[in-house]
Amino acid sequence: MGGGYYPSNIIESLAATAAFISFINIFGGFLVTQRMLDMFKR
């Protein structure tokens, strides 16, 4: 994404936002999956 700590233009800002949202999506998927698996434990 450019190598800097902060985005320097709109393209890098959109890329950083997309990466952050995808991280939240993946992390939330693991939480939901764990909750569903806990429902089937005895």
mmCIF file as Biopython writes it, N, C-alpha, C and O atoms, coordinates in Angstrom:
data_model
#
loop_
_atom_site.group_PDB
_atom_site.id
_atom_site.type_symbol
_atom_site.label_atom_id
_atom_site.label_alt_id
_atom_site.label_comp_id
_atom_site.label_asym_id
_atom_site.label_entity_id
_atom_site.label_seq_id
_atom_site.pdbx_PDB_ins_code
_atom_site.Cartn_x
_atom_site.Cartn_y
_atom_site.Cartn_z
_atom_site.occupancy
_atom_site.B_iso_or_equiv
_atom_site.auth_seq_id
_atom_site.auth_asym_id
_atom_site.pdbx_PDB_model_num
ATOM 1   N N  . MET A ? 1  ? 0.815   -1.202  0.000  1.0 0.0 1  A 1 
ATOM 2   C CA . MET A ? 1  ? 0.000   0.000   0.000  1.0 0.0 1  A 1 
ATOM 3   C C  . MET A ? 1  ? 0.854   1.259   0.000  1.0 0.0 1  A 1 
ATOM 4   O O  . MET A ? 1  ? 0.376   2.307   0.435  1.0 0.0 1  A 1 
ATOM 5   N N  . GLY A ? 2  ? 2.050   1.204   -0.451 1.0 0.0 2  A 1 
ATOM 6   C CA . GLY A ? 2  ? 2.852   2.406   -0.546 1.0 0.0 2  A 1 
ATOM 7   C C  . GLY A ? 2  ? 4.038   2.420   0.392  1.0 0.0 2  A 1 
ATOM 8   O O  . GLY A ? 2  ? 5.017   3.108   0.106  1.0 0.0 2  A 1 
ATOM 9   N N  . GLY A ? 3  ? 4.002   1.698   1.494  1.0 0.0 3  A 1 
ATOM 10  C CA . GLY A ? 3  ? 5.146   1.585   2.376  1.0 0.0 3  A 1 
ATOM 11  C C  . GLY A ? 3  ? 5.189   2.565   3.522  1.0 0.0 3  A 1 
ATOM 12  O O  . GLY A ? 3  ? 5.997   2.385   4.433  1.0 0.0 3  A 1 
ATOM 13  N N  . GLY A ? 4  ? 4.354   3.605   3.527  1.0 0.0 4  A 1 
ATOM 14  C CA . GLY A ? 4  ? 4.369   4.564   4.622  1.0 0.0 4  A 1 
ATOM 15  C C  . GLY A ? 4  ? 3.447   4.135   5.759  1.0 0.0 4  A 1 
ATOM 16  O O  . GLY A ? 4  ? 2.700   3.163   5.653  1.0 0.0 4  A 1 
ATOM 17  N N  . TYR A ? 5  ? 3.527   4.883   6.833  1.0 0.0 5  A 1 
ATOM 18  C CA . TYR A ? 5  ? 2.668   4.569   7.978  1.0 0.0 5  A 1 
ATOM 19  C C  . TYR A ? 5  ? 1.240   5.041   7.746  1.0 0.0 5  A 1 
ATOM 20  O O  . TYR A ? 5  ? 0.290   4.394   8.186  1.0 0.0 5  A 1 
ATOM 21  N N  . TYR A ? 6  ? 1.088   6.159   7.063  1.0 0.0 6  A 1 
ATOM 22  C CA . TYR A ? 6  ? -0.235  6.726   6.819  1.0 0.0 6  A 1 
ATOM 23  C C  . TYR A ? 6  ? -0.475  6.843   5.322  1.0 0.0 6  A 1 
ATOM 24  O O  . TYR A ? 6  ? 0.460   7.096   4.563  1.0 0.0 6  A 1 
ATOM 25  N N  . PRO A ? 7  ? -1.731  6.660   4.887  1.0 0.0 7  A 1 
ATOM 26  C CA . PRO A ? 7  ? -2.025  6.807   3.452  1.0 0.0 7  A 1 
ATOM 27  C C  . PRO A ? 7  ? -1.780  8.238   2.992  1.0 0.0 7  A 1 
ATOM 28  O O  . PRO A ? 7  ? -2.105  9.191   3.699  1.0 0.0 7  A 1 
ATOM 29  N N  . SER A ? 8  ? -1.209  8.379   1.811  1.0 0.0 8  A 1 
ATOM 30  C CA . SER A ? 8  ? -0.876  9.714   1.330  1.0 0.0 8  A 1 
ATOM 31  C C  . SER A ? 8  ? -1.828  10.213  0.247  1.0 0.0 8  A 1 
ATOM 32  O O  . SER A ? 8  ? -1.794  11.392  -0.106 1.0 0.0 8  A 1 
ATOM 33  N N  . ASN A ? 9  ? -2.682  9.329   -0.288 1.0 0.0 9  A 1 
ATOM 34  C CA . ASN A ? 9  ? -3.657  9.781   -1.278 1.0 0.0 9  A 1 
ATOM 35  C C  . ASN A ? 9  ? -4.947  8.973   -1.107 1.0 0.0 9  A 1 
ATOM 36  O O  . ASN A ? 9  ? -5.036  8.104   -0.239 1.0 0.0 9  A 1 
ATOM 37  N N  . ILE A ? 10 ? -5.930  9.266   -1.935 1.0 0.0 10 A 1 
ATOM 38  C CA . ILE A ? 10 ? -7.250  8.655   -1.778 1.0 0.0 10 A 1 
ATOM 39  C C  . ILE A ? 10 ? -7.216  7.160   -2.092 1.0 0.0 10 A 1 
ATOM 40  O O  . ILE A ? 10 ? -7.950  6.385   -1.479 1.0 0.0 10 A 1 
ATOM 41  N N  . ILE A ? 11 ? -6.378  6.751   -3.033 1.0 0.0 11 A 1 
ATOM 42  C CA . ILE A ? 11 ? -6.288  5.336   -3.389 1.0 0.0 11 A 1 
ATOM 43  C C  . ILE A ? 11 ? -5.758  4.528   -2.215 1.0 0.0 11 A 1 
ATOM 44  O O  . ILE A ? 11 ? -6.298  3.473   -1.883 1.0 0.0 11 A 1 
ATOM 45  N N  . GLU A ? 12 ? -4.699  5.028   -1.589 1.0 0.0 12 A 1 
ATOM 46  C CA . GLU A ? 12 ? -4.139  4.329   -0.431 1.0 0.0 12 A 1 
ATOM 47  C C  . GLU A ? 12 ? -5.111  4.347   0.744  1.0 0.0 12 A 1 
ATOM 48  O O  . GLU A ? 12 ? -5.174  3.385   1.510  1.0 0.0 12 A 1 
ATOM 49  N N  . SER A ? 13 ? -5.865  5.426   0.892  1.0 0.0 13 A 1 
ATOM 50  C CA . SER A ? 13 ? -6.866  5.492   1.961  1.0 0.0 13 A 1 
ATOM 51  C C  . SER A ? 13 ? -7.949  4.442   1.754  1.0 0.0 13 A 1 
ATOM 52  O O  . SER A ? 13 ? -8.353  3.763   2.698  1.0 0.0 13 A 1 
ATOM 53  N N  . LEU A ? 14 ? -8.415  4.310   0.519  1.0 0.0 14 A 1 
ATOM 54  C CA . LEU A ? 14 ? -9.434  3.301   0.232  1.0 0.0 14 A 1 
ATOM 55  C C  . LEU A ? 14 ? -8.883  1.888   0.434  1.0 0.0 14 A 1 
ATOM 56  O O  . LEU A ? 14 ? -9.589  1.011   0.932  1.0 0.0 14 A 1 
ATOM 57  N N  . ALA A ? 15 ? -7.636  1.671   0.052  1.0 0.0 15 A 1 
ATOM 58  C CA . ALA A ? 15 ? -7.023  0.354   0.223  1.0 0.0 15 A 1 
ATOM 59  C C  . ALA A ? 15 ? -6.865  0.019   1.707  1.0 0.0 15 A 1 
ATOM 60  O O  . ALA A ? 15 ? -7.129  -1.111  2.118  1.0 0.0 15 A 1 
ATOM 61  N N  . ALA A ? 16 ? -6.437  0.991   2.510  1.0 0.0 16 A 1 
ATOM 62  C CA . ALA A ? 16 ? -6.286  0.763   3.946  1.0 0.0 16 A 1 
ATOM 63  C C  . ALA A ? 16 ? -7.647  0.506   4.595  1.0 0.0 16 A 1 
ATOM 64  O O  . ALA A ? 16 ? -7.763  -0.352  5.470  1.0 0.0 16 A 1 
ATOM 65  N N  . THR A ? 17 ? -8.662  1.234   4.176  1.0 0.0 17 A 1 
ATOM 66  C CA . THR A ? 17 ? -10.008 1.030   4.705  1.0 0.0 17 A 1 
ATOM 67  C C  . THR A ? 17 ? -10.527 -0.353  4.333  1.0 0.0 17 A 1 
ATOM 68  O O  . THR A ? 17 ? -11.131 -1.032  5.164  1.0 0.0 17 A 1 
ATOM 69  N N  . ALA A ? 18 ? -10.300 -0.774  3.103  1.0 0.0 18 A 1 
ATOM 70  C CA . ALA A ? 18 ? -10.748 -2.099  2.659  1.0 0.0 18 A 1 
ATOM 71  C C  . ALA A ? 18 ? -10.028 -3.202  3.432  1.0 0.0 18 A 1 
ATOM 72  O O  . ALA A ? 18 ? -10.646 -4.201  3.800  1.0 0.0 18 A 1 
ATOM 73  N N  . ALA A ? 19 ? -8.734  -3.032  3.680  1.0 0.0 19 A 1 
ATOM 74  C CA . ALA A ? 19 ? -7.986  -4.032  4.446  1.0 0.0 19 A 1 
ATOM 75  C C  . ALA A ? 19 ? -8.501  -4.100  5.880  1.0 0.0 19 A 1 
ATOM 76  O O  . ALA A ? 19 ? -8.610  -5.187  6.448  1.0 0.0 19 A 1 
ATOM 77  N N  . PHE A ? 20 ? -8.816  -2.954  6.466  1.0 0.0 20 A 1 
ATOM 78  C CA . PHE A ? 20 ? -9.327  -2.925  7.837  1.0 0.0 20 A 1 
ATOM 79  C C  . PHE A ? 20 ? -10.698 -3.580  7.927  1.0 0.0 20 A 1 
ATOM 80  O O  . PHE A ? 20 ? -10.953 -4.348  8.855  1.0 0.0 20 A 1 
ATOM 81  N N  . ILE A ? 21 ? -11.580 -3.291  6.983  1.0 0.0 21 A 1 
ATOM 82  C CA . ILE A ? 21 ? -12.921 -3.887  6.981  1.0 0.0 21 A 1 
ATOM 83  C C  . ILE A ? 21 ? -12.841 -5.387  6.757  1.0 0.0 21 A 1 
ATOM 84  O O  . ILE A ? 21 ? -13.600 -6.141  7.365  1.0 0.0 21 A 1 
ATOM 85  N N  . SER A ? 22 ? -11.938 -5.831  5.899  1.0 0.0 22 A 1 
ATOM 86  C CA . SER A ? 22 ? -11.802 -7.272  5.676  1.0 0.0 22 A 1 
ATOM 87  C C  . SER A ? 22 ? -11.251 -7.967  6.916  1.0 0.0 22 A 1 
ATOM 88  O O  . SER A ? 22 ? -11.626 -9.105  7.200  1.0 0.0 22 A 1 
ATOM 89  N N  . PHE A ? 23 ? -10.367 -7.301  7.660  1.0 0.0 23 A 1 
ATOM 90  C CA . PHE A ? 23 ? -9.878  -7.863  8.912  1.0 0.0 23 A 1 
ATOM 91  C C  . PHE A ? 23 ? -11.017 -8.041  9.910  1.0 0.0 23 A 1 
ATOM 92  O O  . PHE A ? 23 ? -11.107 -9.074  10.573 1.0 0.0 23 A 1 
ATOM 93  N N  . ILE A ? 24 ? -11.884 -7.043  10.017 1.0 0.0 24 A 1 
ATOM 94  C CA . ILE A ? 24 ? -13.037 -7.141  10.915 1.0 0.0 24 A 1 
ATOM 95  C C  . ILE A ? 24 ? -13.951 -8.269  10.469 1.0 0.0 24 A 1 
ATOM 96  O O  . ILE A ? 24 ? -14.474 -9.004  11.306 1.0 0.0 24 A 1 
ATOM 97  N N  . ASN A ? 25 ? -14.154 -8.421  9.156  1.0 0.0 25 A 1 
ATOM 98  C CA . ASN A ? 25 ? -15.011 -9.471  8.614  1.0 0.0 25 A 1 
ATOM 99  C C  . ASN A ? 25 ? -14.455 -10.855 8.945  1.0 0.0 25 A 1 
ATOM 100 O O  . ASN A ? 25 ? -15.209 -11.739 9.352  1.0 0.0 25 A 1 
ATOM 101 N N  . ILE A ? 26 ? -13.159 -11.051 8.776  1.0 0.0 26 A 1 
ATOM 102 C CA . ILE A ? 26 ? -12.547 -12.349 9.059  1.0 0.0 26 A 1 
ATOM 103 C C  . ILE A ? 26 ? -12.608 -12.647 10.548 1.0 0.0 26 A 1 
ATOM 104 O O  . ILE A ? 26 ? -12.956 -13.760 10.943 1.0 0.0 26 A 1 
ATOM 105 N N  . PHE A ? 27 ? -12.275 -11.665 11.379 1.0 0.0 27 A 1 
ATOM 106 C CA . PHE A ? 27 ? -12.296 -11.858 12.830 1.0 0.0 27 A 1 
ATOM 107 C C  . PHE A ? 27 ? -13.709 -12.157 13.310 1.0 0.0 27 A 1 
ATOM 108 O O  . PHE A ? 27 ? -13.901 -13.030 14.156 1.0 0.0 27 A 1 
ATOM 109 N N  . GLY A ? 28 ? -14.699 -11.446 12.781 1.0 0.0 28 A 1 
ATOM 110 C CA . GLY A ? 28 ? -16.089 -11.698 13.140 1.0 0.0 28 A 1 
ATOM 111 C C  . GLY A ? 28 ? -16.550 -13.076 12.703 1.0 0.0 28 A 1 
ATOM 112 O O  . GLY A ? 28 ? -17.340 -13.718 13.395 1.0 0.0 28 A 1 
ATOM 113 N N  . GLY A ? 29 ? -16.060 -13.534 11.561 1.0 0.0 29 A 1 
ATOM 114 C CA . GLY A ? 29 ? -16.403 -14.883 11.102 1.0 0.0 29 A 1 
ATOM 115 C C  . GLY A ? 29 ? -15.889 -15.952 12.048 1.0 0.0 29 A 1 
ATOM 116 O O  . GLY A ? 29 ? -16.581 -16.936 12.309 1.0 0.0 29 A 1 
ATOM 117 N N  . PHE A ? 30 ? -14.674 -15.766 12.567 1.0 0.0 30 A 1 
ATOM 118 C CA . PHE A ? 30 ? -14.148 -16.720 13.540 1.0 0.0 30 A 1 
ATOM 119 C C  . PHE A ? 30 ? -14.987 -16.713 14.816 1.0 0.0 30 A 1 
ATOM 120 O O  . PHE A ? 30 ? -15.237 -17.767 15.400 1.0 0.0 30 A 1 
ATOM 121 N N  . LEU A ? 31 ? -15.424 -15.526 15.253 1.0 0.0 31 A 1 
ATOM 122 C CA . LEU A ? 31 ? -16.244 -15.451 16.465 1.0 0.0 31 A 1 
ATOM 123 C C  . LEU A ? 31 ? -17.586 -16.154 16.282 1.0 0.0 31 A 1 
ATOM 124 O O  . LEU A ? 31 ? -18.032 -16.897 17.156 1.0 0.0 31 A 1 
ATOM 125 N N  . VAL A ? 32 ? -18.221 -15.914 15.143 1.0 0.0 32 A 1 
ATOM 126 C CA . VAL A ? 32 ? -19.512 -16.541 14.879 1.0 0.0 32 A 1 
ATOM 127 C C  . VAL A ? 32 ? -19.355 -18.051 14.749 1.0 0.0 32 A 1 
ATOM 128 O O  . VAL A ? 32 ? -20.189 -18.804 15.251 1.0 0.0 32 A 1 
ATOM 129 N N  . THR A ? 33 ? -18.293 -18.501 14.080 1.0 0.0 33 A 1 
ATOM 130 C CA . THR A ? 33 ? -18.055 -19.938 13.932 1.0 0.0 33 A 1 
ATOM 131 C C  . THR A ? 33 ? -17.836 -20.593 15.285 1.0 0.0 33 A 1 
ATOM 132 O O  . THR A ? 33 ? -18.365 -21.674 15.545 1.0 0.0 33 A 1 
ATOM 133 N N  . GLN A ? 34 ? -17.058 -19.945 16.154 1.0 0.0 34 A 1 
ATOM 134 C CA . GLN A ? 34 ? -16.821 -20.502 17.488 1.0 0.0 34 A 1 
ATOM 135 C C  . GLN A ? 34 ? -18.116 -20.572 18.284 1.0 0.0 34 A 1 
ATOM 136 O O  . GLN A ? 34 ? -18.358 -21.543 19.001 1.0 0.0 34 A 1 
ATOM 137 N N  . ARG A ? 35 ? -18.939 -19.553 18.159 1.0 0.0 35 A 1 
ATOM 138 C CA . ARG A ? 35 ? -20.217 -19.549 18.879 1.0 0.0 35 A 1 
ATOM 139 C C  . ARG A ? 35 ? -21.122 -20.674 18.371 1.0 0.0 35 A 1 
ATOM 140 O O  . ARG A ? 35 ? -21.807 -21.323 19.162 1.0 0.0 35 A 1 
ATOM 141 N N  . MET A ? 36 ? -21.127 -20.908 17.042 1.0 0.0 36 A 1 
ATOM 142 C CA . MET A ? 36 ? -21.944 -21.988 16.500 1.0 0.0 36 A 1 
ATOM 143 C C  . MET A ? 36 ? -21.426 -23.346 16.946 1.0 0.0 36 A 1 
ATOM 144 O O  . MET A ? 36 ? -22.217 -24.234 17.262 1.0 0.0 36 A 1 
ATOM 145 N N  . LEU A ? 37 ? -20.095 -23.522 16.977 1.0 0.0 37 A 1 
ATOM 146 C CA . LEU A ? 37 ? -19.532 -24.797 17.422 1.0 0.0 37 A 1 
ATOM 147 C C  . LEU A ? 37 ? -19.815 -25.022 18.899 1.0 0.0 37 A 1 
ATOM 148 O O  . LEU A ? 37 ? -20.017 -26.164 19.313 1.0 0.0 37 A 1 
ATOM 149 N N  . ASP A ? 38 ? -19.836 -23.965 19.705 1.0 0.0 38 A 1 
ATOM 150 C CA . ASP A ? 38 ? -20.144 -24.112 21.134 1.0 0.0 38 A 1 
ATOM 151 C C  . ASP A ? 38 ? -21.587 -24.586 21.338 1.0 0.0 38 A 1 
ATOM 152 O O  . ASP A ? 38 ? -21.885 -25.233 22.341 1.0 0.0 38 A 1 
ATOM 153 N N  . MET A ? 39 ? -22.480 -24.274 20.402 1.0 0.0 39 A 1 
ATOM 154 C CA . MET A ? 39 ? -23.876 -24.704 20.539 1.0 0.0 39 A 1 
ATOM 155 C C  . MET A ? 39 ? -23.989 -26.211 20.448 1.0 0.0 39 A 1 
ATOM 156 O O  . MET A ? 39 ? -24.913 -26.784 21.027 1.0 0.0 39 A 1 
ATOM 157 N N  . PHE A ? 40 ? -23.074 -26.886 19.734 1.0 0.0 40 A 1 
ATOM 158 C CA . PHE A ? 40 ? -23.170 -28.315 19.530 1.0 0.0 40 A 1 
ATOM 159 C C  . PHE A ? 40 ? -22.373 -29.129 20.537 1.0 0.0 40 A 1 
ATOM 160 O O  . PHE A ? 40 ? -22.386 -30.359 20.492 1.0 0.0 40 A 1 
ATOM 161 N N  . LYS A ? 41 ? -21.675 -28.445 21.452 1.0 0.0 41 A 1 
ATOM 162 C CA . LYS A ? 41 ? -20.937 -29.178 22.499 1.0 0.0 41 A 1 
ATOM 163 C C  . LYS A ? 41 ? -21.918 -29.660 23.548 1.0 0.0 41 A 1 
ATOM 164 O O  . LYS A ? 41 ? -22.955 -29.042 23.790 1.0 0.0 41 A 1 
ATOM 165 N N  . ARG A ? 42 ? -21.571 -30.762 24.157 1.0 0.0 42 A 1 
ATOM 166 C CA . ARG A ? 42 ? -22.460 -31.284 25.201 1.0 0.0 42 A 1 
ATOM 167 C C  . ARG A ? 42 ? -22.016 -30.785 26.559 1.0 0.0 42 A 1 
ATOM 168 O O  . ARG A ? 42 ? -22.637 -31.113 27.570 1.0 0.0 42 A 1 
#
